[in-house]
Amino acid sequence: MSPAGPMSRRKERIDALAATAGGTPPPEHVREAGTVDEKPGVSLIASAWQRLRRNPVFLIGASITLVFVVLALISPFIAPHDPAEGLLLSKVRPQSNPVPGPEPGFPLGADDAGRDLLSRLLVGSQQTLIVGVFATLFGLTGGLTLGILAGAFGGWVDSFVMRVVDVLLSIPSLLLAFSIAALATRPSQVTVIIAVAAVQVPIFARLLRGSMLAQRHSDHVLAARALGVTERAVVFRHMLPNSLGPVIVQSTLVLAVSIIDAAALSFLGLGNPNDRQPEWGQMLGRAQPYIYDNPHLAVYPALCIIVVALGFTLMGESLREALDPKSRR
């Protein structure tokens, strides 16, 4: 082989490298390196929902809450018997058989007045839901009013409102509710709602006040004031809407507390005295004389209260975790 052969091949390789030096890569490499996988922006609520639907704790809590709400709404139509009618009263024997046991048509038996226990549990869920929802709504309304006053005006208004809130928070919640309910001349479901709502007012007020103070010095509020927007518009269009997130999440947790507090007041005899309208706390109170021989009279309503309160608590904690960046896992 002549010496010119290897030199020629080497020269060809050098020329080929020189030809591609400074050139552009092949088109397919450009597409692979330059392609950017663009995705549309996701809002805070959409991002929270993406995490919530994969969170088993939230799914369990939401399922319990949904079942409770549906049963409470349709309970008058699916209750097998009239909860106020003593269908088994003839079988009540004060000495030998004060509480009729389960039998065909009465899977859970009856209470001491011969009324179907299953029907009373189903219809009682509606009364419990009414008390919990209205107590939370009234407490939320009062808390929003005080929180807006304190967070929007500041100064002596903020100091006065917060001192009142501090006094209310210094009293144990159940004791405060008991004291307010005891002031009524005649116990009723309305007095229970008012007593439980009054306990929740300082919780919502302090939470909203803190959120609004954090919004007061934010950029969009300062920009609105610099543009000459009125103080009322700044409060209700800029500060308040951006401060309601934590308050709405807290309302789900407060709903569980409201149900427990309402049951406690009814258990103590401060609820609706008319037992023809069953309520779980009221059923607990009536079951006390029979707790040793017939514990199921107290176990069933107690389990209902525990499970429902647990459902609202699990859902509320999951919502708080999903919406609060500081507590996300």
Contacts in CASP RR format, 6 or more apart in sequence:
PFRMAT RR
TARGET T0000
AUTHOR 0000-0000-0000
METHOD contacts of the structure
MODEL  1
MSPAGPMSRRKERIDALAATAGGTPPPEHVREAGTVDEKPGVSLIASAWQ
RLRRNPVFLIGASITLVFVVLALISPFIAPHDPAEGLLLSKVRPQSNPVP
GPEPGFPLGADDAGRDLLSRLLVGSQQTLIVGVFATLFGLTGGLTLGILA
GAFGGWVDSFVMRVVDVLLSIPSLLLAFSIAALATRPSQVTVIIAVAAVQ
VPIFARLLRGSMLAQRHSDHVLAARALGVTERAVVFRHMLPNSLGPVIVQ
STLVLAVSIIDAAALSFLGLGNPNDRQPEWGQMLGRAQPYIYDNPHLAVY
PALCIIVVALGFTLMGESLREALDPKSRR
24 30 0 8 1.000
25 33 0 8 1.000
42 50 0 8 1.000
44 323 0 8 1.000
48 319 0 8 1.000
48 322 0 8 1.000
48 323 0 8 1.000
49 322 0 8 1.000
51 322 0 8 1.000
51 328 0 8 1.000
52 58 0 8 1.000
52 318 0 8 1.000
52 319 0 8 1.000
52 322 0 8 1.000
53 59 0 8 1.000
55 318 0 8 1.000
55 322 0 8 1.000
57 314 0 8 1.000
57 317 0 8 1.000
57 318 0 8 1.000
58 314 0 8 1.000
58 315 0 8 1.000
58 318 0 8 1.000
58 319 0 8 1.000
58 322 0 8 1.000
60 311 0 8 1.000
60 314 0 8 1.000
61 310 0 8 1.000
61 311 0 8 1.000
61 312 0 8 1.000
61 314 0 8 1.000
61 315 0 8 1.000
61 318 0 8 1.000
62 311 0 8 1.000
62 315 0 8 1.000
64 307 0 8 1.000
64 308 0 8 1.000
64 310 0 8 1.000
64 311 0 8 1.000
64 314 0 8 1.000
65 308 0 8 1.000
65 311 0 8 1.000
65 312 0 8 1.000
65 315 0 8 1.000
68 125 0 8 1.000
68 129 0 8 1.000
68 307 0 8 1.000
68 308 0 8 1.000
68 311 0 8 1.000
69 129 0 8 1.000
71 78 0 8 1.000
71 122 0 8 1.000
71 125 0 8 1.000
72 124 0 8 1.000
72 125 0 8 1.000
72 126 0 8 1.000
72 128 0 8 1.000
72 129 0 8 1.000
73 126 0 8 1.000
75 122 0 8 1.000
75 123 0 8 1.000
75 124 0 8 1.000
75 125 0 8 1.000
75 126 0 8 1.000
76 123 0 8 1.000
76 126 0 8 1.000
78 122 0 8 1.000
79 116 0 8 1.000
79 118 0 8 1.000
79 119 0 8 1.000
79 122 0 8 1.000
79 123 0 8 1.000
80 105 0 8 1.000
80 116 0 8 1.000
80 118 0 8 1.000
80 119 0 8 1.000
81 87 0 8 1.000
81 106 0 8 1.000
81 115 0 8 1.000
81 116 0 8 1.000
81 119 0 8 1.000
82 116 0 8 1.000
82 119 0 8 1.000
83 115 0 8 1.000
83 116 0 8 1.000
83 119 0 8 1.000
83 120 0 8 1.000
83 122 0 8 1.000
83 123 0 8 1.000
83 124 0 8 1.000
83 276 0 8 1.000
83 278 0 8 1.000
84 115 0 8 1.000
84 276 0 8 1.000
84 277 0 8 1.000
85 115 0 8 1.000
86 110 0 8 1.000
86 113 0 8 1.000
86 114 0 8 1.000
86 115 0 8 1.000
86 116 0 8 1.000
87 106 0 8 1.000
87 110 0 8 1.000
87 114 0 8 1.000
87 115 0 8 1.000
87 116 0 8 1.000
88 100 0 8 1.000
88 106 0 8 1.000
88 109 0 8 1.000
88 110 0 8 1.000
88 114 0 8 1.000
88 115 0 8 1.000
88 116 0 8 1.000
89 113 0 8 1.000
89 114 0 8 1.000
91 97 0 8 1.000
91 100 0 8 1.000
91 110 0 8 1.000
91 114 0 8 1.000
92 98 0 8 1.000
92 99 0 8 1.000
92 100 0 8 1.000
92 110 0 8 1.000
92 112 0 8 1.000
92 113 0 8 1.000
92 114 0 8 1.000
98 112 0 8 1.000
98 290 0 8 1.000
98 293 0 8 1.000
98 294 0 8 1.000
99 109 0 8 1.000
99 110 0 8 1.000
99 111 0 8 1.000
99 112 0 8 1.000
99 290 0 8 1.000
99 293 0 8 1.000
99 294 0 8 1.000
99 297 0 8 1.000
100 106 0 8 1.000
100 109 0 8 1.000
100 110 0 8 1.000
100 114 0 8 1.000
101 109 0 8 1.000
101 110 0 8 1.000
102 108 0 8 1.000
102 109 0 8 1.000
103 109 0 8 1.000
106 116 0 8 1.000
106 117 0 8 1.000
106 118 0 8 1.000
107 118 0 8 1.000
108 116 0 8 1.000
108 117 0 8 1.000
108 118 0 8 1.000
108 121 0 8 1.000
108 296 0 8 1.000
108 300 0 8 1.000
109 116 0 8 1.000
109 117 0 8 1.000
109 118 0 8 1.000
110 116 0 8 1.000
110 117 0 8 1.000
111 117 0 8 1.000
111 120 0 8 1.000
111 283 0 8 1.000
111 286 0 8 1.000
111 287 0 8 1.000
111 297 0 8 1.000
112 286 0 8 1.000
112 289 0 8 1.000
112 290 0 8 1.000
112 297 0 8 1.000
113 275 0 8 1.000
117 296 0 8 1.000
117 297 0 8 1.000
117 300 0 8 1.000
120 278 0 8 1.000
120 283 0 8 1.000
121 278 0 8 1.000
121 280 0 8 1.000
121 283 0 8 1.000
121 300 0 8 1.000
121 301 0 8 1.000
121 304 0 8 1.000
123 277 0 8 1.000
123 278 0 8 1.000
124 277 0 8 1.000
124 278 0 8 1.000
124 279 0 8 1.000
124 280 0 8 1.000
124 283 0 8 1.000
125 280 0 8 1.000
125 304 0 8 1.000
125 308 0 8 1.000
127 189 0 8 1.000
127 272 0 8 1.000
127 277 0 8 1.000
127 278 0 8 1.000
127 279 0 8 1.000
127 280 0 8 1.000
128 259 0 8 1.000
128 262 0 8 1.000
128 263 0 8 1.000
128 279 0 8 1.000
128 280 0 8 1.000
128 281 0 8 1.000
128 304 0 8 1.000
128 305 0 8 1.000
128 308 0 8 1.000
130 189 0 8 1.000
131 189 0 8 1.000
131 192 0 8 1.000
131 193 0 8 1.000
131 196 0 8 1.000
131 258 0 8 1.000
131 259 0 8 1.000
131 262 0 8 1.000
131 279 0 8 1.000
132 193 0 8 1.000
132 196 0 8 1.000
132 255 0 8 1.000
132 258 0 8 1.000
132 259 0 8 1.000
132 262 0 8 1.000
133 255 0 8 1.000
134 193 0 8 1.000
134 197 0 8 1.000
135 192 0 8 1.000
135 193 0 8 1.000
135 196 0 8 1.000
135 197 0 8 1.000
135 200 0 8 1.000
135 258 0 8 1.000
135 261 0 8 1.000
135 262 0 8 1.000
136 197 0 8 1.000
136 200 0 8 1.000
136 251 0 8 1.000
136 254 0 8 1.000
136 255 0 8 1.000
136 258 0 8 1.000
137 197 0 8 1.000
138 193 0 8 1.000
138 194 0 8 1.000
138 197 0 8 1.000
139 197 0 8 1.000
139 198 0 8 1.000
139 200 0 8 1.000
139 201 0 8 1.000
139 204 0 8 1.000
139 254 0 8 1.000
140 200 0 8 1.000
140 204 0 8 1.000
140 247 0 8 1.000
140 251 0 8 1.000
140 254 0 8 1.000
142 197 0 8 1.000
142 201 0 8 1.000
142 204 0 8 1.000
142 205 0 8 1.000
143 200 0 8 1.000
143 201 0 8 1.000
143 202 0 8 1.000
143 203 0 8 1.000
143 204 0 8 1.000
143 205 0 8 1.000
143 208 0 8 1.000
144 204 0 8 1.000
144 205 0 8 1.000
144 208 0 8 1.000
144 247 0 8 1.000
145 205 0 8 1.000
146 161 0 8 1.000
146 164 0 8 1.000
146 165 0 8 1.000
146 201 0 8 1.000
146 202 0 8 1.000
146 204 0 8 1.000
146 205 0 8 1.000
146 209 0 8 1.000
147 161 0 8 1.000
147 204 0 8 1.000
147 205 0 8 1.000
147 206 0 8 1.000
147 208 0 8 1.000
147 209 0 8 1.000
147 212 0 8 1.000
148 208 0 8 1.000
148 212 0 8 1.000
148 235 0 8 1.000
148 240 0 8 1.000
149 157 0 8 1.000
149 158 0 8 1.000
149 161 0 8 1.000
150 157 0 8 1.000
150 158 0 8 1.000
150 161 0 8 1.000
150 162 0 8 1.000
150 165 0 8 1.000
150 205 0 8 1.000
150 209 0 8 1.000
150 212 0 8 1.000
151 158 0 8 1.000
151 208 0 8 1.000
151 209 0 8 1.000
151 210 0 8 1.000
151 212 0 8 1.000
151 213 0 8 1.000
151 216 0 8 1.000
151 239 0 8 1.000
152 212 0 8 1.000
152 231 0 8 1.000
152 235 0 8 1.000
152 239 0 8 1.000
158 209 0 8 1.000
161 205 0 8 1.000
161 209 0 8 1.000
162 206 0 8 1.000
162 209 0 8 1.000
164 202 0 8 1.000
165 202 0 8 1.000
165 205 0 8 1.000
165 206 0 8 1.000
168 176 0 8 1.000
168 198 0 8 1.000
168 201 0 8 1.000
168 202 0 8 1.000
169 202 0 8 1.000
169 203 0 8 1.000
169 206 0 8 1.000
171 179 0 8 1.000
173 199 0 8 1.000
173 257 0 8 1.000
173 261 0 8 1.000
174 199 0 8 1.000
174 261 0 8 1.000
174 264 0 8 1.000
176 195 0 8 1.000
176 198 0 8 1.000
176 199 0 8 1.000
177 195 0 8 1.000
177 196 0 8 1.000
177 198 0 8 1.000
177 199 0 8 1.000
177 261 0 8 1.000
177 264 0 8 1.000
177 265 0 8 1.000
178 195 0 8 1.000
178 265 0 8 1.000
178 268 0 8 1.000
178 270 0 8 1.000
180 191 0 8 1.000
180 194 0 8 1.000
180 195 0 8 1.000
180 198 0 8 1.000
181 187 0 8 1.000
181 191 0 8 1.000
181 192 0 8 1.000
181 194 0 8 1.000
181 195 0 8 1.000
181 265 0 8 1.000
181 270 0 8 1.000
181 271 0 8 1.000
182 270 0 8 1.000
184 191 0 8 1.000
184 270 0 8 1.000
186 273 0 8 1.000
187 269 0 8 1.000
187 270 0 8 1.000
187 271 0 8 1.000
187 272 0 8 1.000
187 273 0 8 1.000
188 271 0 8 1.000
188 272 0 8 1.000
188 273 0 8 1.000
189 271 0 8 1.000
189 272 0 8 1.000
189 277 0 8 1.000
189 279 0 8 1.000
191 270 0 8 1.000
191 271 0 8 1.000
192 262 0 8 1.000
192 265 0 8 1.000
192 266 0 8 1.000
192 270 0 8 1.000
192 271 0 8 1.000
192 272 0 8 1.000
193 262 0 8 1.000
195 261 0 8 1.000
195 265 0 8 1.000
195 270 0 8 1.000
196 258 0 8 1.000
196 261 0 8 1.000
196 262 0 8 1.000
196 265 0 8 1.000
197 258 0 8 1.000
199 261 0 8 1.000
200 254 0 8 1.000
200 257 0 8 1.000
200 258 0 8 1.000
203 250 0 8 1.000
203 254 0 8 1.000
204 247 0 8 1.000
204 250 0 8 1.000
204 251 0 8 1.000
204 254 0 8 1.000
207 246 0 8 1.000
207 247 0 8 1.000
207 250 0 8 1.000
208 243 0 8 1.000
208 244 0 8 1.000
208 247 0 8 1.000
210 243 0 8 1.000
211 242 0 8 1.000
211 243 0 8 1.000
211 244 0 8 1.000
211 245 0 8 1.000
211 246 0 8 1.000
211 247 0 8 1.000
212 235 0 8 1.000
212 239 0 8 1.000
212 240 0 8 1.000
212 243 0 8 1.000
214 243 0 8 1.000
215 221 0 8 1.000
215 238 0 8 1.000
215 239 0 8 1.000
215 242 0 8 1.000
215 243 0 8 1.000
216 239 0 8 1.000
218 242 0 8 1.000
220 238 0 8 1.000
221 234 0 8 1.000
221 238 0 8 1.000
221 239 0 8 1.000
224 233 0 8 1.000
224 234 0 8 1.000
224 237 0 8 1.000
224 238 0 8 1.000
225 234 0 8 1.000
229 237 0 8 1.000
229 238 0 8 1.000
245 323 0 8 1.000
246 320 0 8 1.000
246 323 0 8 1.000
246 324 0 8 1.000
249 316 0 8 1.000
249 319 0 8 1.000
249 320 0 8 1.000
249 323 0 8 1.000
250 320 0 8 1.000
252 312 0 8 1.000
252 315 0 8 1.000
252 316 0 8 1.000
252 319 0 8 1.000
253 312 0 8 1.000
253 313 0 8 1.000
253 316 0 8 1.000
253 317 0 8 1.000
253 320 0 8 1.000
255 312 0 8 1.000
256 308 0 8 1.000
256 309 0 8 1.000
256 310 0 8 1.000
256 311 0 8 1.000
256 312 0 8 1.000
256 313 0 8 1.000
257 309 0 8 1.000
259 305 0 8 1.000
259 308 0 8 1.000
259 309 0 8 1.000
259 312 0 8 1.000
260 305 0 8 1.000
260 309 0 8 1.000
262 279 0 8 1.000
262 281 0 8 1.000
263 279 0 8 1.000
263 280 0 8 1.000
263 281 0 8 1.000
263 284 0 8 1.000
263 305 0 8 1.000
264 281 0 8 1.000
265 271 0 8 1.000
266 272 0 8 1.000
266 279 0 8 1.000
266 280 0 8 1.000
266 281 0 8 1.000
266 282 0 8 1.000
266 284 0 8 1.000
266 285 0 8 1.000
267 281 0 8 1.000
267 282 0 8 1.000
267 284 0 8 1.000
267 285 0 8 1.000
269 282 0 8 1.000
269 285 0 8 1.000
271 279 0 8 1.000
271 282 0 8 1.000
272 279 0 8 1.000
272 282 0 8 1.000
275 282 0 8 1.000
275 286 0 8 1.000
280 301 0 8 1.000
280 304 0 8 1.000
280 305 0 8 1.000
281 301 0 8 1.000
281 305 0 8 1.000
283 297 0 8 1.000
283 298 0 8 1.000
283 300 0 8 1.000
283 301 0 8 1.000
284 298 0 8 1.000
284 301 0 8 1.000
284 302 0 8 1.000
284 305 0 8 1.000
285 298 0 8 1.000
286 297 0 8 1.000
287 294 0 8 1.000
287 297 0 8 1.000
287 298 0 8 1.000
287 301 0 8 1.000
288 298 0 8 1.000
290 297 0 8 1.000
291 297 0 8 1.000
291 298 0 8 1.000
320 327 0 8 1.000
321 327 0 8 1.000
321 328 0 8 1.000
321 329 0 8 1.000
322 328 0 8 1.000
END
